[in-house]
Amino acid sequence: ADGCVFVLSCQRGSSVNAARYLRKVARLRERDGDLCWLCEQPIDFGVPPGHRNSPTLDHVIPAVHGGSYADSNIKLAHKLCNHARGDAIRTVHWIPEDEAAA
């Protein structure tokens, strides 16, 4: 399924790929919840594939930058958010608790 972000909407997707995709989504929802990791808004899992708010599998480190297809490098994102991000690497600014409280 090279190049397919949302397997259910991929022309080459099979029922095996769809089942694999659904299992992956279930694992990610259990791990991360139902928020888009990019905009932090709820993902509507009831909208049809291809809808701008439909869930997609997004690479934290994009594949073109060497990111893997392992669950540890995949997060759920709205289709629109994933598309807008493209192949950019998202920078997260982390502030230690003791500095944030100061």
Secondary structure, 3 states (H helix, E strand, C coil): CCCCCCHHHCCCCCHHHHHHHHHHHHHHHHHHCCECCCCCCECCCCCCCCCCCCEEEEECCCHHHCCCCCHHHEEEEEHHHHHHHCCCCCCCCCCCHHHHHC
